[in-house]
Amino acid sequence: MTLLILGLLLWTLAHLFKRIAPSLREPMGDKGKGLVALVLLGSIVLMVFGYKASEYSPLWAAPVWGNHLVSLLMLIALYFTSPGPKKGALFHKMRHPMLTGFIIWAAAHLFVNGDVASLILFGGLGVWAITEIIVINRAEPDWTPNPKGTIAKDGMFLVASAVLVGVIGYIHGMIGPSPFG
């Protein structure tokens, strides 16, 4: 559990680094991006190993129909993390579609994974994404929405997201539990 928590803390600090310590981050310039990327990669490794090594301690059980809801939520989450909201017509005024997609992803995983390690991992990542939205909005209150795109772009990215749900779900099933039941 320690590795999981350490990975989560590194993930959060790496993402918030430029806002928490701008005087340290700014002199690093573009080289700082590489360092942050390495810390993020290390945090993911720690979270994966920490999650896999955690003892299963159940807190709640997912309903039988939970996988169907999660598949729908994953489609929505992947759409929001795609360029669709910025280039389409439906969500072009949304400020943080990628972080919103991340929150949906975390919530979907919490819905069907009712154990302590999942609560820490997915709950922690969801809290991070919410915190990130708040921090960005406070640091940069002025924001201009993207120009309105077309419904065709929304449709194109929705179809791409559906294909990705299938591909990611297939890979997920090869290395862990099948998300499709």
KOLNU-637656 format. One record per residue (C-alpha): residue number from 1; x negated, y negated, z; residue in one letter; chain. Coordinates in pm, 1 decimal, m for minus. Last residue first. Example, Ala and Ser with C-alpha at 12.3 -4.5 7.8 and 13.67 -1.06 7.14 Angstrom:
<pts>
PT    nr         xx         yy         zz   rest   kette
PT     2    m1367.0      106.0      714.0      s       A
PT     1    m1230.0      450.0      780.0      a       A
</pts>
This chain:
<pts>
PT    nr         xx         yy         zz   rest   kette
PT   181     1778.5      934.1    m1794.2      g       A
PT   180     1682.1      657.9    m2035.8      f       A
PT   179     1409.7      508.2    m1817.5      p       A
PT   178     1212.3      830.9    m1837.6      s       A
PT   177      995.1      867.0    m1528.0      p       A
PT   176      623.5      819.1    m1572.3      g       A
PT   175      351.6      829.0    m1835.2      i       A
PT   174      541.7      977.3    m2130.8      m       A
PT   173      877.5      833.9    m2023.1      g       A
PT   172      734.3      481.0    m2006.8      h       A
PT   171      595.0      532.1    m2359.0      i       A
PT   170      943.7      619.9    m2486.7      y       A
PT   169     1103.7      334.4    m2292.8      g       A
PT   168      845.7       90.1    m2429.5      i       A
PT   167      922.3      203.3    m2785.3      v       A
PT   166     1300.3      201.7    m2740.1      g       A
PT   165     1309.3     m129.7    m2556.0      v       A
PT   164     1072.8     m267.6    m2822.0      l       A
PT   163     1318.5     m176.1    m3098.6      v       A
PT   162     1594.8     m356.7    m2909.5      a       A
PT   161     1367.0     m660.3    m2863.0      s       A
PT   160     1296.5     m671.0    m3237.4      a       A
PT   159     1672.8     m661.9    m3300.8      v       A
PT   158     1722.6     m948.5    m3053.0      l       A
PT   157     1434.4    m1139.2    m3212.8      f       A
PT   156     1596.2    m1119.8    m3556.5      m       A
PT   155     1940.8    m1203.0    m3421.5      g       A
PT   154     1818.5    m1514.6    m3240.7      d       A
PT   153     1629.7    m1616.5    m3555.2      k       A
PT   152     1949.3    m1570.3    m3759.9      a       A
PT   151     2136.1    m1784.1    m3505.6      i       A
PT   150     1912.5    m2068.2    m3616.1      t       A
PT   149     1677.2    m2303.9    m3438.3      g       A
PT   148     1754.9    m2600.6    m3216.9      k       A
PT   147     1449.3    m2811.7    m3143.4      p       A
PT   146     1273.5    m2715.1    m2820.8      n       A
PT   145     1375.6    m2893.8    m2504.4      p       A
PT   144     1169.5    m3190.5    m2380.9      t       A
PT   143     1035.5    m3183.2    m2027.2      w       A
PT   142      963.9    m3438.8    m1760.5      d       A
PT   141      941.3    m3285.3    m1412.9      p       A
PT   140      592.1    m3144.4    m1470.1      e       A
PT   139      439.1    m3059.4    m1131.5      a       A
PT   138      775.0    m3006.9     m959.7      r       A
PT   137      921.4    m2804.2    m1246.8      n       A
PT   136      602.4    m2598.3    m1276.9      i       A
PT   135      599.5    m2517.0     m903.6      v       A
PT   134      968.5    m2420.8     m897.8      i       A
PT   133      938.2    m2198.9    m1205.4      i       A
PT   132      623.5    m2033.2    m1066.9      e       A
PT   131      796.4    m1967.4     m733.9      t       A
PT   130     1080.6    m1790.1     m915.4      i       A
PT   129      827.2    m1581.6    m1109.9      a       A
PT   128      631.3    m1496.4     m792.1      w       A
PT   127      952.5    m1395.9     m611.6      v       A
PT   126     1030.0    m1157.1     m896.3      g       A
PT   125      675.5    m1018.7     m883.8      l       A
PT   124      708.4     m962.0     m509.0      g       A
PT   123     1046.3     m792.8     m545.9      g       A
PT   122      908.2     m570.6     m821.3      f       A
PT   121      598.0     m465.7     m629.5      l       A
PT   120      706.7     m489.3     m264.0      i       A
PT   119     1054.7     m349.1     m323.1      l       A
PT   118      907.0      m83.2     m548.8      s       A
PT   117      661.9       22.0     m276.5      a       A
PT   116      941.9       34.4      m17.4      v       A
PT   115     1178.8      248.5     m223.0      d       A
PT   114     1500.2      176.7     m410.4      g       A
PT   113     1384.1      192.9     m768.7      n       A
PT   112     1692.9      163.8     m991.3      v       A
PT   111     1807.7     m188.9     m907.7      f       A
PT   110     1456.6     m304.3     m822.4      l       A
PT   109     1345.9     m231.0    m1179.1      h       A
PT   108     1632.4     m432.4    m1321.9      a       A
PT   107     1560.3     m721.7    m1083.1      a       A
PT   106     1193.1     m729.7    m1186.9      a       A
PT   105     1277.3     m730.4    m1559.3      w       A
PT   104     1543.0    m1000.8    m1505.2      i       A
PT   103     1286.4    m1212.4    m1319.2      i       A
PT   102     1034.3    m1158.6    m1601.7      f       A
PT   101     1293.2    m1261.9    m1857.8      g       A
PT   100     1353.6    m1579.3    m1658.8      t       A
PT    99      976.7    m1637.0    m1652.8      l       A
PT    98      969.5    m1603.4    m2031.0      m       A
PT    97     1277.6    m1820.9    m2082.9      p       A
PT    96     1148.2    m2109.4    m1870.0      h       A
PT    95     1291.8    m2437.4    m1999.3      r       A
PT    94     1611.8    m2319.8    m2167.3      m       A
PT    93     1728.8    m2576.5    m2423.3      k       A
PT    92     1658.6    m2345.8    m2719.5      h       A
PT    91     1876.0    m2073.2    m2565.2      f       A
PT    90     2140.4    m1997.9    m2828.1      l       A
PT    89     1998.5    m2155.5    m3143.7      a       A
PT    88     1676.0    m1963.6    m3194.2      g       A
PT    87     1308.3    m2057.7    m3204.5      k       A
PT    86     1240.1    m2113.4    m2834.1      k       A
PT    85     1481.8    m1848.5    m2706.2      p       A
PT    84     1363.5    m1597.6    m2967.6      g       A
PT    83      986.0    m1630.8    m2912.0      p       A
PT    82     1007.7    m1310.2    m2705.1      s       A
PT    81     1007.6    m1299.6    m2323.5      t       A
PT    80     1379.6    m1380.2    m2317.4      f       A
PT    79     1454.3    m1101.4    m2564.8      y       A
PT    78     1250.4     m856.3    m2357.7      l       A
PT    77     1449.4     m941.7    m2045.4      a       A
PT    76     1783.9     m913.8    m2228.5      i       A
PT    75     1695.1     m571.5    m2369.1      l       A
PT    74     1559.9     m470.7    m2028.2      m       A
PT    73     1888.5     m572.8    m1866.9      l       A
PT    72     2081.0     m354.2    m2111.6      l       A
PT    71     1853.2      m56.6    m2043.4      s       A
PT    70     1881.5     m126.8    m1668.9      v       A
PT    69     2261.0     m116.4    m1686.5      l       A
PT    68     2252.0      220.4    m1860.1      h       A
PT    67     1992.7      356.9    m1617.2      n       A
PT    66     2210.7      257.0    m1320.4      g       A
PT    65     2507.2      474.3    m1423.7      w       A
PT    64     2419.6      736.7    m1162.0      v       A
PT    63     2397.7      470.4     m891.1      p       A
PT    62     2054.9      385.1     m752.6      a       A
PT    61     1970.6      509.9     m405.4      a       A
PT    60     1857.1      283.3     m124.7      w       A
PT    59     1559.6      241.7      113.4      l       A
PT    58     1344.7      541.5       22.7      p       A
PT    57      984.7      572.4      144.4      s       A
PT    56      767.9      727.7     m126.4      y       A
PT    55      404.3      708.5      m16.7      e       A
PT    54      204.4      458.1     m213.9      s       A
PT    53      m79.6      583.4     m434.2      a       A
PT    52      100.8      511.4     m763.3      k       A
PT    51      194.9      161.8     m648.6      y       A
PT    50     m157.2       80.5     m528.8      g       A
PT    49     m312.3      217.2     m848.8      f       A
PT    48      m74.3       12.9    m1064.9      v       A
PT    47      m94.2     m300.1     m848.8      m       A
PT    46     m475.3     m285.1     m826.9      l       A
PT    45     m507.6     m241.5    m1204.2      v       A
PT    44     m265.3     m529.7    m1261.3      i       A
PT    43     m463.6     m751.1    m1022.4      s       A
PT    42     m787.5     m665.5    m1201.1      g       A
PT    41     m634.4     m768.4    m1533.9      l       A
PT    40     m512.6    m1091.4    m1375.6      l       A
PT    39     m858.6    m1160.5    m1228.5      v       A
PT    38    m1013.0    m1097.8    m1570.1      l       A
PT    37     m761.2    m1331.3    m1736.7      a       A
PT    36     m832.9    m1601.3    m1475.6      v       A
PT    35    m1204.9    m1572.5    m1549.6      l       A
PT    34    m1144.5    m1590.6    m1923.0      g       A
PT    33     m920.2    m1894.9    m1883.7      k       A
PT    32    m1184.9    m2061.2    m1666.1      g       A
PT    31    m1426.5    m2055.0    m1958.9      k       A
PT    30    m1183.8    m2290.2    m2136.5      d       A
PT    29    m1256.5    m2567.9    m1887.3      g       A
PT    28    m1417.4    m2461.1    m1558.1      m       A
PT    27    m1428.3    m2821.1    m1435.0      p       A
PT    26    m1044.5    m2824.4    m1423.3      e       A
PT    25     m997.5    m2513.6    m1209.0      r       A
PT    24    m1171.0    m2624.0     m889.4      l       A
PT    23    m1019.5    m2974.0     m871.7      s       A
PT    22     m685.1    m2831.3     m985.7      p       A
PT    21     m668.0    m2603.0     m680.2      a       A
PT    20     m305.8    m2504.2     m616.2      i       A
PT    19     m172.0    m2596.4     m962.5      r       A
PT    18     m459.2    m2450.0    m1164.9      k       A
PT    17     m471.4    m2140.3     m943.4      f       A
PT    16      m97.2    m2061.2     m946.1      l       A
PT    15     m125.7    m1775.4    m1193.9      h       A
PT    14     m445.8    m1641.0    m1042.3      a       A
PT    13     m307.1    m1676.6     m690.1      l       A
PT    12        9.2    m1482.3     m770.2      t       A
PT    11     m165.8    m1197.9     m951.6      w       A
PT    10     m433.3    m1179.5     m679.1      l       A
PT     9     m162.3    m1157.5     m410.4      l       A
PT     8       22.0     m883.1     m599.2      l       A
PT     7     m298.4     m686.4     m648.5      g       A
PT     6     m381.7     m717.0     m277.6      l       A
PT     5      m30.3     m600.3     m187.3      i       A
PT     4      m56.4     m296.5     m413.3      l       A
PT     3     m409.2     m216.0     m298.6      l       A
PT     2     m295.9     m230.1       65.9      t       A
PT     1        0.0        0.0        0.0      m       A
</pts>
